[in-house]
Amino acid sequence: MLPVSKRITQTRTALRTNRRSFITGAVAIGAGLTIGFPASPVSAQAPKPAGGAAPNPFQAYLRIGVDNTVTVFSAHMDMGQGCYHGTATLVAEELDADIAQLRAEGAAGNTAFYGNLAWGGAAQGTGGSTAMASSWERYRQAGAAARAMLVSAAARAWNVAPDQVRVERGVLSGPGNRRATFGELADGAAREPVPQQVTLKQPKDWKLIGSTDVRRIDSAAKASGREMFTLDVRLPGMLTAVVAHPPLFGATVRSFDATEARRVRGVVEVVQISRGVAVVAENTWAAMRGRDALKVQWDESQAEKRSSQDLMTEYRALAEHPGAVAGQRGDAQAALARAARVIEATYEFPYLAHAAIEPLDAVARFSEGALDVWGGHQMPDLYQMVSAQIAGVTPDKVRMHVMKTGGGFGRRAVMDADVIVEAVETAKALNWRAPVKVVWTREDDMTGGRYRPLMLHKVRVGLAADGAIAGWHHRVVGQSILTGTAFEQALVKDGVDATSVEGVNDTEYGFQNFRAEVHNTKTGVPILWWRSVGHAHTGYVMETMIDRVARETNKDPVALRRDLLRDKPRHLAVLNMAAERAGWGSPLPAGRFRGIALHESFGTVVAEVAEIAMGERGQFKVYRVVAAVDCGVAINPDVVRAQIEGGIGFGLGAILREEIVLAAGGRVEQTNYDTYRPLRLEDMPRVEVHIVPSTASPSGIGEPGVPPIGPAVANAYAAATGRWITTLPMEKGMAAS
């Protein structure tokens, strides 16, 4: 078996060179209508497959069944952010369907259809808050094409002109009180020619896009417990496995003794795989007990043994030396040298876990020459290629079943396909005699790596005699997320990982003299993108430093931002809405203080005003948060509000108490929610979200709510105490300040 690193290298090559491009127009699949267009370029015309063969429905965007359901095959996985509902809304709008008819499923296996257009269409994936931007045009076009074909079928059946057929909420009607549902006309519509062109609705004609009355199509299933997740997959004869992973990052298996593990009732087999030792059993409990009884000798000669404190000490030393230039304009160093005064601060950010409610899991089954893999496939093209190489089959023999997941936050988009590799390798080690589900426990997930990287920022801001910002020098130290991945060639330039400095390099504040540098460090700790990626730490630094400038020059923080953003009307609109709705400048009750922050990420601008209540012993509680957001067209305003609310809770938990700490010797201290503490319900503030009206194409919404909450709270705390928290989490930083 090839090592994982070799398989990943081959996978990258395959992703670049081995594209399948079969495309459908409209075909009958036994019964019903299936519509699909290629992802790039988006077109309203698509040829039928060679030989007229009917494609798998997962090679299309939507299917109308004779039972009158409309199933949307989403190019982007839903991990709770609501993209299935958003995509279904786009289809239903142009189709003039009743939203109650809509269903959504994850699709995979054809990059021509499902390539992420925001990434150039070359690979399928969900991330960077791009799902709606990638879906905006093509799914509306698919809905419009299907509508035109249904109308044509109705006109032919009723012997009337197409312009005499009306469509409303899934019902077609015509002269003489003729009526038919989509399902009744689906077979006939499948025989109609694909329209050469489709005309999309004007915004004034939208009934579903932008509506606040559209209930999420998955809410009932989730509320009732009927929603299917990977953990719910049950296959005949299926076995369950848990994996003993190395206790230190970079350690490997030297030997193992499975004698006691095999004695545990229900344990079927114990096998070594590339990522550890898998204990396979009839059920999860037996597998876990078997793993507890397993004896493994680990080779730790190449393991990462530095502690978090050791690493941060090294980072502090690096921050005193110039790094690779990430961006510059003017001459920041000369401006600082002649500045009337200089404000300097060093910020330290810990490793953070994703801590999604559903830990990792995957199911693999090989039968009749084909491999099926169930899981939260955030990067299905990659996982399909890796799975094929392990199984020794071509990618077209691998079916990826994209399951909904209980949160992801970036954790399920992993370049080494971790849990997928474990499931397929374990099933193969059993000679494919049974389907295998690999389950990670919470402890596996918390100690298994893939963290937001440890980061340090050193910032120096020079002020002129009148208090204006004369120069800004920003140095970032931290591990590169992208180095060594398939994204390195595109996003790491001259030693600079773009995700390390995003939110700094592209700041909308008009500093004339600006310089950003970065030291991209190397450690043995596996890291990954975490909800809002680099913006999670850069937004905190930028917005607390702006507030510090305001307070040290006796300027109102909102007024200073208005001045710096005077040529940025979009940002000004968001800033002003948040300030006005929060009552900025109005009196507060005794012990209450406000802070504001504004940040752009993933094409979306968000401003948040945090109101905190100070306690008698210096502690505080975030009482209220008012947010304003410009994300382009708000396809589903309730989903937009939910994502901002969720982002605020997610980000607030991270800045208050969350951290992953490597103890002396390199072991992870936190193992579960008792020691790694996401936001508790009692700490969730009252949140108001206000959406700035926009006609621009949709931008991201899953992540942009996260970056502003930390600095908004820190700025409120500084307003109350005069102290700036520069060491995160705040619980630790307050003790140090």
N, C-alpha and C positions, 0 to 999 in steps of 0.2 A: 504493500500500500504506500502511495506517495505521501510524504509528510505534508502537513497542512500548508506550510509556506509554499511548497512547490505547486500544490493544487491551486492555490490562490493566484500564483503567477500565471499558470495556464489559463485560469478563469479570466484574468484580465485580458489576455490575448484573445480568447474566444469572444469575449464581450465586444472587442473591437472588430473582429473579422468574421464572425460566424452568425450573421443576422438572418433570421427567417423573415420572409416578407410576403406571406400569403395574405390576401386581402379579400374581404367580401363586400358585396353590395347589398342586395336583398335576396334572401333565399328562404324557401320553405324547409323547415327541419321537422319533417313528419307533419307538424301542424304549427302554424303561427308565422310570425314575421321576425326576422333578425336583420338588424341594420349595423353596418360597420364601415368606417372609413379609415384610411391609414393615418397614423399620428402625424407624420411630417412628410410633405406638407399637408395641412388639413384641406380636404377637398370634398365637395358634395357629390363627386362622381367616383365610383370605384368599380373595377372590373370584377366579374365573378371568378371563382377559382377555376384553374385549368380543368377541363373535362367536365365542368359543371358539378363537381363533387360538393356536397354540402359540408360546410365547415363546422367545427365544434362551436357551439354558441359562445364559448369563452373567447372566440376570436372576433367578437363584435361588441358594440356598445350597448345595444338594447335589444330585448326580445319581447314581442307582444304575443302572449299565449291565447289559445282559444278559450281559456278560462277567464279572459279579460284582465289578467295581471300584466303589468309592464315591469319587466326585470331589467335593471340597469347593471351592467358589468363595469365596475369601477376600476379605473387604472390605478387608483390610490387606496391603500388600506385604511380602514377606520380603526383607530385605537382610542376612540372616545371623543375625538375632535369634531365629529359630525360631518365628515366629508362625504359619506354615503348619502346622507340626507341632502347635502348641498348639490351633489351631482344629480340626484333624483329630481331635485327642484328645477335644475336647468333643463332636463329632459321634459319634465311635465309641463313646464312653461310653454315650450315651443310645440309640444304635442297637443296641448290643450287637454291634458289628462286630469282626472281627479287624483290628487296626491295620495288618496287612500288606495289607489290601484298600484302604487309604486312599491317595488321591492328593490333591494340592492345587494349585490354580491361582489366579493373581491375577484378580480380576474388576473390572469398571468399567462405567460407562455408565448406572447407575440409582441415583441417590441414595436413592430410597425403600428400596432394599435395603441399600445399602452406605454410607450416611451414617455418619460416626463418631459413635456415641451419646455418647461422652465429650465431644464438642464440641457436643452438642445435636442431632446428626443432620442438620444443614443442608448438610453437604458431606462428600465422601469424602476421607479423607486418613489417612496413617500418621505419627504423631509424638507427642511428649510421653509416650512409653511407655504408650499407651492401647489397644493392639491387643487385649489379652486382656480388659481392662475393658469394651471396646465389644462384644466377641464373646461374653462369658460367658453371657448369657441366650439370645440369639437363636439361636446355633448349637446349643446344647443342645436348645432347643425344636424346631429343625428335625430334629435326630436323633431326638428322641422321637416327633415326628409321623410321620416316615418309618417308624419301627419299628412304630407302631400300624397303619399302613396295610399294611405287609407281613404283620403278624399277621392282620389282617382278611382279606387276600387268601388267606392259607394256610388260615384257618378256612373260608372259603367254598369253596375248592377241595377241601378234605378233608371238608367237611360235619361240622365239629366246632365246639364253642364256642370263642371266642377265648381264654378262660382255660385251654384245654387245649393251647395252642400255646406252646412255649418257644423262646427265642432265645438263642443262645450262640455267640460268635465267628463271626458271619456265617452261621450255619446255623439254620434253623427246623425244629423237630421236633414231632411230635404223636403221638396214639394210633396203634397199629398199626405202629410203627416208620417212620412217614412222615417224610421229610426233604426239605428243599429249600434251595437257596442263595438269597441275596438276588437274584442275577441271574435265577434261574429264575422268581421271583415278581414281578420288577420291573414287567413289563407289566400284570399283574393288579392290583398295588398302585396303579398309576397311575389305575386306574378306580374306586378306593375313594374315598369322601368324605373330605375333610380333617377330622380330629377337631376338635370344637368346643373341647375343652380337652385339654391334655396335663399329666401329672404327672411332674415331674422326679425323678430318683433322690435319695434321701437320701445324705449323705456316707458313711454306714456301708456302703452298697451299691456304692460306686465300685470299679471294678476297674482303670481306666486313669488317671483323674485322681488325681494324687498318687503314682503308681507309679514306682519307680525302674528298672523292668524294661522300659520302653517305649523302644525305639530310634527315633531320629528318622527320619521317613519319607523324608527327602531325603539321608540320610548316604551311602547306597550310590552314588547318582548323583553326588554331589559327589566322593566318594573315587575313583570310576572315571573321572571326567572327562566323564560323560554329561550332566551338568546343563547346561541351555541358559541362556546369558546374552545380553544384547543384542549383544555382540560376535560371538556365534555365529550370528546371523541371516544367512541366505543366501537371497536371492531372485533369480529369473531376471533377468538384465540389470542387476543392482544395481551402482551406482557408489558410490564412497567419497569423502567430502569432509573436509578439514580447513580450519579457519577461521583467518585471520590476524586476531588481536584487537589492539586498541590497546595500545601499550606502557605507557601511563599511564591510570589510571582517569578516565573522563570525556572522553578524546580521541575524535575521530571521523575517518572517512576524508575526506581532502581530494581525493585523486586516487590512481590506481594505474596501473602499467604492467605488463601481464601478458605482454609479449613473450617474455621468457626462460622464464617459467613454462610457457607453452604449448608450448615446444620440448622440454620434458621428456617423454620417452617414457611414454605411458600417461595423460598429462593430457588430459582431455576438454574442460573448460570452466573459466573463471574468472569468478565473478559477485559483485557486491556485494550484501550483505544488510544488515539493520539493525544487526547486531552486528560487522560487519567485512567481510572479503573471503574468499569460499569458493573453494578450489581443488578441483575435482572431477576424479577420476581413476578408472582401472580398478581400482586397488588402493590400499591405505593408503600403501605406500612411495612410489609415484609421486606421490600427493597431498602427502605431506610434502616430497619433493624439489621439487615444483612450488612449494610455499609458500616454501621456502628461496630460490627464484629470483625470487619475486615482489617487486616494488618498490612500496612504498606510502608516500605522503606523508600524514602525520597532522596534523590540526588539533588542537593542544594548548592552545588558548586558554582552554578551560573545564576543563582537566584538573586533577586533584588533584596538587599538586607538593610538598606538605609531607612531610617525613620523619617516621618514627616518633618521633624525638627532638623534632622541632618540635611534634608533636601532644601528646606527654607533657608538654612544658614548658607548653603551654596548659592542659592538664588540671590540672597542679599549681597553677597560678594560680587556676583556677576553684574548686579544692578549698578555697581560703581564704575563699570567700564562700558565704553560705547558698544552698541550692538549693530546688527545689520539694519540699514536704513529702510524703514517700511514706507515712509512717505515724508515729504517736506515741501514747504513753500516759503519763500522769503528766507530770512536768516534768523532762526530762533535763538541760536547761541549768542550772536551779536546783540540781539534785542534784550536777552537776559542780562548780558554784561553791562548794558547801559540803563537797565531798568531802575526806577526809583526804589523799588523793593521787590523781593522775590518770595513767593509762597511755595513751600516745598512739602510734599507728603509722600509717604510710602505705604502702599496698600498690600495686604496679604490675604489671599483667598485659599481655602482648604480644598482638598478633594471632596467631591460630592457624588453620592450615588443617585441613580434615577429613581429607585424606590417605588416603582410602579406596583399597584395593588396585586397584579398577576405576575408572579415570577415567570421565568422562561420555561417553555415546554415545546415539544414537537413530536410528531408521530411519523414513522416511516413504515411503509409496507411495499414489498416487492412481490409481484404476482404476474404471471403470464408475460414475462419479458419487459414489464413496465414498473416504474417506481412511482409511488404516490407519497407526497410529503405534505403533512398538515402543519400549519404553524402561523405565527404572526410574521408573515413574509414582507418585511418592510423594503427589502431589496430582492424581489423574486428572481430576476434575471441571474443575478450572482449566485443565489442559493440553488437555482436550477442547474447551473453549470457545475458548481462544486459537487452537488449531489450526484450528477451524472458521472463525474470522474471517479467518485468513490465506488459507485455501483458498477462501473465499467460499461455504461450504456451511452448512447448519444442523447443530447438534451431533449430531443423530441419524444423520448421515452420516459421523461420525468414530468409528472403532473403536479403542479404546485397548487395546493388548496389553501387559499388565503383566508385565514380566520380572523374574526374580530378579536381584539385583545383588550385586556383590562389595563390600559395605559402603556405607554412606550417611552415618550420623552427623549427619543433617540436611541434607546437601549436595544431596539430590535433591528437596527440598521448597522450590522457589524460586518466588516470586511472579511473576517475569517469564518463567518457563518457558524458561530460557536455551537449553539444548541442543535442546529440542523446537522452539522457534522457529527455530533454525538449520537443523534438518533439514527442516522443512516449507517454510521460505522458500527453501532451496536447491533442493529438488525443484520448487517452483513456478517458480523462475527458469529451470529447464530445460524449462518448459512440461509438466511431469509426464511427460516421455518415458521416465523410468526411475526405479525406486526409488533412494533416496539414503540412505546411512548416513553420519552425521556422527560422527567420532571425535575425541576430545580426547586429546592426549598428556599424559604426566605433567607436563610443563612448562606446558602450557596450564592444567591444573587448579591447579597450585601458584601460578601468577602471575595467575590469572583472577579473583581476588577471592572473595567469599562467605566471609569469615573470621569466626571468633569475634572480637567487637570488642575493641579496645584498651580497657582499663579501669583506673581508679584508685579506691582506697578510702582514705578518711581516717577513722580511728576514734579516739574518746576514751572511755575507760572510767573512771568515778569510783569509788573504793573508800572505804568507810566505815572508821572506826578499827579495827573488828573484821575487816576484810578482805572484808566482804560487798560485792557489786556494788551501788552506790548509784544509778548512772546510766550510760546507754549512748547515745552520740551517734555516728551513722554517716552519712557523706557519700559518695555514689557519683558518679563522673564517667565518662561513657562514651556511646558512640553508641547510639541507640535502634534495636533490631532491627525493631520493629513499626511505627514511624512511616512513613507512606506506603504501608502494605500494607492488605489487606482486613481484617486483624486489628486495625487501629488503633482503630476505633470501640469495640470491645469491651474492649480490653486496655490502651489508653493513656488515662488519666484525669487531667485537670488537669495535663497535661504530664509525667506519670509513666508510663514504660514498665514494666509489671509485671515483665517479664523481667529488667530491670536490678537489681531489688531482691528478687526471689524468693530465699528462703533467708535473708534478713535480716528483711524485714517479717513473715514468718510463722514466725519462729523459735519453737521450743517452750520455749526457756528463759524463765523467768518474771521478766523484768526489770520492775520496777514503774515505773521512769522511763526511757523509751526514745523516741528520735527518729531517724528515718531521712530523709535528704534525697537528692535526685538532680539532677544536671545532665545532661540528655540532649543530647549534643553533635551537631553536624552536620559530616560530612566527606564527601569524594567517594569514600571507600573502600567498596566493596560488602561488606556484612556479612550474617550469617545465623545462625540458631540452630545450635549446635554441641553435640555430645552432652552433655546435662544442662543446656544453655542457661545461664541466669544462675547456677545452682547451682554451675557449674564454678569460678567465682571467689568467689561469696559464701560457699560452704561452706569454702573455704580460709581466708578472713578470719575468719569466725565461730569456727571451731574452733581456729585458732592463737591467737586472742585469749583464748578461754576457757582454753586451756592456759597462756597467759602469766599470766593472773590467778591460776591455781592455783599456779604456781611462785613468783610474787612474793608470795603470801600463805602460802607453806609448806603448801599443801594438796595432797593427792594428786589428780591430774587426774581419775581415775575417781570418787573420792569427791566432788569438787566437782560433777561432772555428775550424780551420783546425787542430790545435794542440790537442784540446780536443776530436776531432772526428777521430783521426789518425787510430783508429782500426775499424772505421765504414765506409766502402767503399761506401755504398749506400748513406749515408748522405753527405759524401764528394763530391760525384758526383753531387748531387743536389746543394750543396753550391757552388761548383766551376762553374757549368753552370750558375747559377744566377749571380754570381760575374763577370764572363767573359762577358756574354751578356749585362750586365749593364755598362760595362767599369769601373769596380771598380778600383780605384787608378788613373784613368785618370783625367785630369783637367776638372773642371766644370765652366760654366759662373759665373760671379760675382753674389752673392746672392743665389746660388744654393748649396744644400747640400744633401748627401746621407746617408741612414741608411739601415742596413740589419738585417734580422731575419730569423731563420730557426726553423721549428717545425714539429714534427711527430704527426699525429693524425689519428685514424681509419685506421692504417696500411699504410698510405701515408705520404711521406716526401715532404714538400714544403719549398722553400726558396724564399724570396721576397726582392727586393731592391727598396726602395722608394726614389724618388728624389723630394725634396721640394724646392719651391722658397719663400724666406723670403720677407715680405713687409717692408715698412718703419716704421711702428708702431708696429713691433713685431709679426704681424699675418703671417700666411704662407698658401701656397696652395700646395697640392700634385700634382706635375706636371706629373710624370711618375712613373710607377711601372713595374719592370721586375721580372717575376716569373719563377721558374723552379720547376718541379714536377715529382716525381717517384710514380706512382700509379699502378705499375705492367703493365700488358698488357692494353694499351689504346684501348678499344673496339671501341669507336667513338672519335677520337682525337678532333673533333670540339666540342663535348659535354664536353670533359675534359677541353678544353680551356674556353668554356662558363661558366663552373662551377667555375673555378678559377677566371675568370673575375667577375662573380657575387658574389663570396665570398669576393673578394677584395672590391667591392662596398658596400656590406652588412656590412662587418667588419669596413670599413672606416667610414661609417655613424655612426656606434655605438660608435666608439672611439672619433669622433669629437664632436658630440652634443647630442646624444640620452641619455635620462634618464627618468625613472619613479620615481616621488617623492611623498612620502606620506607626506602630510601637517600635521600640528598639529591637533590631533584628528583622524588621520588615513585615511583621504580622499585623493584620487589620484588627483593630480593637472593636469596631462596631459589627454586630451580627444580626440585629433585628430592630424592630421599631421601638424597643425599650431603650436602646443605647443610641440608635440613629433616629432622631425625633422630628419627623415631618410635622407640619402644622396640626395642632389639635383643634377640634371644633370650637372649643371655648376661646381660642385665640383668633378666630376668623372675624374680621371686621364687617361692618355693614358696608356694602359696596354699591355704588351707583355708576352705571356706564351710559355715556352719551355718545351717540354716533354722529359724526359730521357728515352731512349729506354730500354725496359725490357721484359723478357720472363716469369716473375713471374705471378702467378694468379692475377686477378684484385683486387685492394683494394679500399677503399672509395674515393669518389671525391666530393660529395655534400657539405661537410663541411670543409675539410682541407685547403681551400684557406682563411678561415676566420682568424685563430689565428695569422699568421705572420704579417698581415698588420699593426695592431696596434703598435707592438714594432718596426717594420721597420720605421714607421713614427716618433715615439717617439725618436728613435735613431738618425734619421736625424735632428730632432729638437734639440736634445742635442748637436749634432755636430755643429749646427749653433749657439746655445746660451749658451751652457755649463750647461743648466738646464734640470733636469729630471722631467717629468710629472708623478706623482704618484697618482693623484686624477683624476678619469675619470667622465664625459667626458673631453676631452682635453680643450675645451672651458672654463670649470670651473677650470681645473687644471692649465692652463696657468695663469689665474687671481690670483690663490693662490700661484704660485711659485715665 
